[in-house]
Amino acid sequence: MAQLTNSRRATTTLLKPISAALFSTRHLSTETMTVETSLPFIPHNIDHPPSQTVETTPQELLAFFRDMAVMRRMEIAADTLYKSRLIRGFCHLYDGQEAVAVGMEAATTRKDAIITAYRDHCLYLTRGGTLFEAFSELMGRKDGCSKGKGGSMHFYNKPERFYGGHGIVGAQVPLGCGLAFAQKYSKEDNVTFVLYGDGASNQGQLFEALNMAALWTLPAILVCENNKYGMGTAGWRASKSSTYYKKGDYVPGLKVDGMDALAVKQACKFAKDHALKNGPIILEMDTYRYHGHSMSDPGSTYRTRDEISGIRQERDPIERIRKVILSHNLATEKELKDTEKEARKEVDEAVAKAKDSPWPDPSELFTNVYVKDLGLEVFGVDRKKIRTVLP
């Protein structure tokens, strides 16, 4: 039986290994096991879609659970910090969509690139970011992943090939296809995952970039996170065709249950193999966000509370993994509760530490604006005077 791959082993933890309680009480096998996805994959221009039978391991399933628990708690904490005015500006939360982040990372290596829109906190964590860096950035502090200058919408981790965090709707798609072009030009055996929402699916730049990617058979995987609403507008009201996986016409597509981490993993593995051989492919992740579009949107004026609670009860990604773990006797309910308590503790500690992070130095106002900062100088007794040469 195959053991857990090195690429997966490197990405299953966000800060610490899986719950110590789980390892101390159980001997977890690294042998593969199979799990059936609850829904089939729906193909477009694909003769043989992925199998519903997914190979996984006990370690991977428990890692999925733990990672998603940390993500969920992080976004809840961000909600609290925003309402306390410690996070300012825009803030778009990802709770409900966690399966897309962990499933995609399970199918990739850190040499593959990821680029996304502004709902980027959890994807940043899967790419090796820490909770401390995330909360520092959210609160505009010096130790943030973008030095406190990007905020919620502009997380970044270039060494791990996470290229943001973009605030302009759909603008990341041409950039992502450019990353895929660079990979092909450099003869790398890697792909770029280009994420966007259903609200961006009719952007002209998306189709222009997709046309070029298809012409040049670039290893680009366009991932439409269909969370059902573009801001406060339901997809059926904004798009004549809501079959987003078919939007590429001549480009193959696949509709995926985006609330099932294993289904996402299976689809992304399939898409990566396809993109390396045949060029771009579109994955539509059928998912859902629990919060409103952003923190300024209560999320209850264009949908009912019953709709939200129904999704939580029937499709919640964490609860679905919990059921798989319990049904295969990989952990007890108490052990999983302990894991969730650990996640909450880690998040609380990271928040407290981030609150103590200093504000960026005033000189940072002028850095990263022009190439080589145009001779920026900081001088004076207290180093608070700034001088630069404008073009």
C-alpha positions in Angstrom: 0.0 0.0 0.0 1.2 3.5 -0.8 2.2 5.8 2.0 1.3 9.4 2.4 3.2 11.4 -0.2 5.9 13.9 0.7 4.0 16.8 -0.9 0.9 16.0 1.2 2.9 15.5 4.4 4.4 18.9 4.0 1.1 20.6 3.7 -1.3 19.0 6.2 -0.4 21.1 9.1 -1.0 24.9 9.5 1.0 25.4 12.7 1.4 22.2 14.6 1.0 18.4 13.8 -2.5 16.8 14.1 -3.9 16.8 17.6 -1.5 15.2 20.0 -4.4 13.5 21.7 -5.1 11.6 18.6 -1.6 10.3 18.2 -1.2 9.5 21.9 -4.2 7.2 21.9 -4.1 5.6 18.5 -1.7 4.0 16.1 -2.6 5.7 12.8 -1.9 3.6 9.7 -0.4 5.2 6.7 -1.8 2.6 4.4 -4.3 3.8 1.9 -8.1 3.4 2.3 -10.9 4.3 -0.1 -13.8 6.6 0.4 -16.7 7.2 -2.0 -17.7 10.8 -2.8 -21.3 11.5 -2.2 -21.9 13.1 -5.6 -20.6 12.3 -9.1 -18.3 14.6 -11.1 -20.2 16.2 -13.9 -18.0 16.6 -17.0 -17.9 18.9 -20.0 -15.8 17.9 -23.0 -14.3 15.1 -20.9 -14.7 11.5 -21.9 -13.7 9.9 -18.7 -14.3 12.0 -15.5 -12.6 11.1 -12.2 -13.8 8.1 -10.2 -15.9 8.7 -7.2 -13.7 6.3 -5.3 -11.0 8.3 -3.6 -7.8 7.0 -2.1 -6.8 8.6 1.2 -5.2 7.7 4.6 -6.2 8.1 8.2 -3.6 10.8 8.6 -4.9 12.8 5.7 -8.5 12.6 6.9 -7.5 13.8 10.4 -5.4 16.5 8.9 -8.3 17.7 6.8 -10.4 17.9 9.9 -7.9 19.8 12.0 -6.9 22.2 9.2 -10.5 23.1 8.5 -11.2 23.5 12.2 -8.4 26.0 12.4 -9.6 27.9 9.4 -13.2 28.0 10.7 -12.0 29.4 14.1 -9.7 31.9 12.4 -12.5 33.4 10.3 -14.8 33.5 13.4 -12.0 35.4 15.2 -11.6 37.8 12.3 -15.4 38.5 12.5 -15.0 39.4 16.2 -11.9 41.6 15.5 -13.7 43.5 12.7 -16.6 44.2 14.9 -14.2 45.4 17.6 -12.7 47.8 15.0 -9.3 46.1 15.2 -9.6 45.1 11.6 -10.5 48.0 9.3 -11.4 48.3 5.6 -12.7 45.3 3.6 -12.8 41.8 5.1 -14.1 38.8 3.2 -14.5 35.6 5.2 -14.1 32.0 3.9 -16.1 29.9 6.4 -18.1 27.3 4.6 -15.6 27.0 1.7 -12.7 25.4 3.6 -12.9 22.1 1.7 -11.8 23.8 -1.5 -8.6 25.0 0.2 -7.6 21.8 1.9 -8.6 19.5 -1.0 -6.7 21.6 -3.5 -3.6 21.7 -1.4 -3.7 17.9 -1.0 -3.5 17.5 -4.8 -0.6 19.9 -5.3 3.1 20.4 -4.4 4.6 23.7 -3.3 6.0 24.1 -6.8 2.5 24.5 -8.1 1.3 28.1 -8.0 -2.0 29.5 -6.6 -3.5 32.9 -7.2 -7.0 34.0 -5.9 -9.3 36.9 -5.3 -9.9 38.7 -2.0 -11.3 35.8 0.0 -7.8 34.6 0.6 -7.1 34.0 4.4 -7.5 30.3 4.4 -5.6 29.7 1.1 -2.7 31.6 2.6 -2.6 29.2 5.6 -2.6 26.1 3.3 0.5 27.7 1.5 2.5 27.7 4.7 1.4 31.0 6.3 0.9 31.2 10.0 -2.0 32.4 12.1 0.2 35.1 13.6 1.2 36.5 10.2 -2.4 36.3 9.1 -3.9 38.2 12.1 -1.0 40.7 12.0 -1.8 41.5 8.4 -5.5 41.7 9.1 -4.8 44.3 11.8 -2.3 46.2 9.7 0.7 45.3 11.8 4.4 45.1 10.9 4.6 41.3 11.2 1.9 40.7 8.7 2.6 38.7 5.5 2.5 41.9 3.5 4.1 44.0 6.2 0.7 45.3 7.3 0.2 47.2 4.1 -2.1 44.7 2.2 -4.8 43.9 4.7 -7.4 41.3 4.3 -7.5 41.3 0.5 -3.8 41.2 -0.2 -2.2 38.2 1.6 1.0 37.0 -0.2 3.6 34.3 0.1 5.9 34.3 -2.9 8.4 31.7 -1.6 5.5 29.2 -1.4 4.1 30.3 -4.7 1.0 31.9 -3.3 0.6 35.0 -5.4 -2.3 36.7 -3.6 -5.0 38.1 -2.7 -6.4 40.5 -5.4 -9.0 43.2 -4.9 -10.1 43.8 -8.5 -12.8 41.3 -9.5 -11.4 38.9 -12.0 -8.0 40.7 -12.4 -6.1 37.7 -11.0 -7.2 35.4 -13.9 -4.9 37.0 -16.6 -2.1 37.1 -14.0 -2.6 33.4 -13.2 -2.5 32.5 -16.8 0.7 34.5 -17.0 2.1 32.4 -14.2 1.2 29.3 -16.2 2.9 30.8 -19.2 6.1 31.2 -17.1 5.9 27.6 -16.0 5.6 26.3 -19.5 8.3 28.7 -20.8 10.7 27.5 -18.1 9.8 23.9 -18.8 8.5 23.3 -15.3 6.4 20.2 -14.7 3.9 22.3 -12.6 0.6 24.0 -12.9 -1.2 27.2 -11.7 -4.5 27.1 -9.9 -6.4 30.3 -10.8 -9.3 30.9 -8.4 -12.2 33.3 -8.9 -15.9 33.5 -7.8 -19.1 33.0 -9.7 -19.5 36.8 -9.6 -16.4 37.1 -11.8 -17.4 34.4 -14.3 -18.6 36.8 -17.0 -15.6 39.1 -16.9 -14.2 39.8 -20.3 -10.6 39.4 -19.1 -11.4 35.9 -18.0 -12.4 34.8 -21.5 -9.5 36.7 -23.1 -7.0 35.0 -20.8 -8.6 31.6 -21.2 -8.4 31.9 -25.0 -4.7 32.6 -24.8 -4.2 29.7 -22.4 -6.0 27.4 -24.7 -4.1 28.6 -27.8 -0.8 28.0 -26.0 -1.9 24.9 -24.0 -0.8 26.5 -20.8 -0.9 24.5 -17.5 -3.7 26.7 -16.1 -6.5 25.3 -13.9 -9.3 27.8 -13.6 -11.2 27.2 -10.3 -14.6 28.9 -10.1 -15.6 28.9 -6.4 -19.4 29.0 -6.9 -20.7 30.1 -3.5 -24.0 31.0 -5.1 -23.9 34.8 -4.6 -21.9 37.5 -6.3 -22.0 40.0 -3.5 -25.7 40.1 -2.8 -26.9 38.8 -6.1 -27.8 35.2 -6.7 -26.1 33.6 -9.6 -29.3 32.9 -11.5 -30.1 36.6 -11.5 -26.7 37.7 -12.8 -25.7 35.0 -15.3 -27.8 33.7 -18.2 -25.9 30.4 -17.8 -25.0 29.2 -14.3 -23.2 26.1 -15.5 -19.9 27.7 -14.8 -17.8 24.6 -15.7 -19.1 24.9 -19.3 -18.2 28.6 -19.7 -15.0 27.7 -21.4 -16.9 26.2 -24.4 -13.9 24.6 -26.2 -12.1 24.2 -22.8 -13.0 21.1 -20.8 -14.7 21.5 -17.5 -15.8 19.6 -14.4 -18.4 20.3 -11.8 -17.3 19.3 -8.3 -18.9 19.0 -4.9 -16.9 21.8 -3.3 -18.1 21.0 0.2 -16.4 17.6 0.1 -12.6 17.8 0.6 -12.0 14.4 -0.9 -13.9 15.2 -4.0 -11.9 18.5 -4.4 -8.7 16.6 -4.0 -9.7 14.0 -6.6 -10.8 16.7 -9.1 -7.6 18.7 -8.6 -5.4 15.7 -9.2 -7.3 14.9 -12.4 -7.1 18.6 -13.5 -3.4 18.8 -12.8 -2.7 15.7 -14.9 -4.9 17.1 -17.7 -3.4 20.6 -17.7 0.2 19.3 -17.9 -0.7 17.3 -21.0 -3.5 19.2 -22.7 -3.7 22.7 -21.4 -6.4 24.6 -19.4 -9.4 23.1 -17.7 -12.2 24.7 -15.6 -13.3 23.3 -12.2 -16.6 24.6 -10.8 -16.5 24.1 -7.0 -20.1 24.0 -5.8 -19.7 25.5 -2.4 -21.3 28.1 0.0 -20.2 30.9 2.2 -21.8 31.3 5.6 -20.9 35.0 6.1 -22.1 37.8 3.9 -20.0 38.9 0.9 -17.9 41.0 3.3 -18.2 42.2 6.8 -20.3 45.1 5.7 -22.9 42.7 4.3 -25.1 40.9 7.0 -25.8 38.2 4.4 -29.4 37.9 5.4 -31.3 40.3 3.1 -31.0 38.3 -0.1 -31.2 34.8 1.4 -33.0 33.2 4.3 -31.6 32.1 7.6 -33.2 28.7 6.9 -31.2 28.4 3.7 -27.9 29.0 5.6 -28.8 26.6 8.5 -29.9 24.0 5.9 -26.5 24.0 4.2 -24.8 23.8 7.6 -26.8 20.8 8.6 -26.6 18.9 5.3 -23.3 19.9 3.6 -20.9 21.5 6.1 -17.4 20.4 5.0 -16.1 19.9 8.6 -19.1 17.8 9.6 -18.8 15.6 6.5 -15.2 14.8 7.3 -16.1 14.2 10.9 -18.7 11.6 9.8 -16.1 9.8 7.6 -13.6 9.7 10.5 -16.1 8.4 13.0 -17.6 5.8 10.6 -14.1 4.3 10.0 -13.3 4.4 13.7 -10.3 6.7 13.2 -11.0 8.8 16.2 -13.7 9.2 18.9 -16.1 12.1 19.1 -14.2 13.3 22.2 -10.9 13.3 20.4 -12.3 15.4 17.6 -13.8 17.8 20.1 -10.3 18.1 21.7 -8.9 18.9 18.3 -11.4 21.7 17.9 -10.5 23.0 21.4 -6.8 23.0 20.3 -7.6 24.9 17.2 -9.5 27.5 19.2 -6.6 27.9 21.6 -4.1 28.3 18.8 -6.2 31.0 17.2 -6.7 32.9 20.5 -2.9 32.8 21.1 -2.2 34.1 17.6 -4.6 36.9 18.0 -3.1 38.0 21.3 0.4 37.9 19.8 -0.7 39.8 16.7 -2.2 42.6 18.9 1.3 43.2 20.3 2.9 43.4 16.9 4.1 47.0 16.2 2.6 49.3 13.5 4.7 49.6 10.3 7.3 52.3 10.3 6.1 55.5 8.5 8.9 55.0 5.9 6.9 51.9 4.7 4.4 54.3 3.1 6.9 54.8 0.3 8.3 51.3 -0.1 7.1 48.8 -2.7 5.6 51.6 -4.8 8.3 52.3 -7.3 11.1 50.1 -8.5 14.0 50.0 -6.0 12.0 52.6 -4.0 13.6 55.5 -6.0 16.3 56.3 -3.5 14.0 56.4 -0.5 15.8 57.8 2.6 14.8 57.9 6.2 16.7 60.5 8.3 16.5 62.7 11.4 17.2 62.1 15.0 14.0 60.0 15.5 14.2 58.5 12.0 10.7 59.9 11.1 11.6 62.2 8.3 11.4 60.7 4.8 12.9 61.9 1.6 12.5 60.3 -1.9 12.9 61.1 -5.5 9.7 61.1 -7.5 9.8 60.3 -11.2 
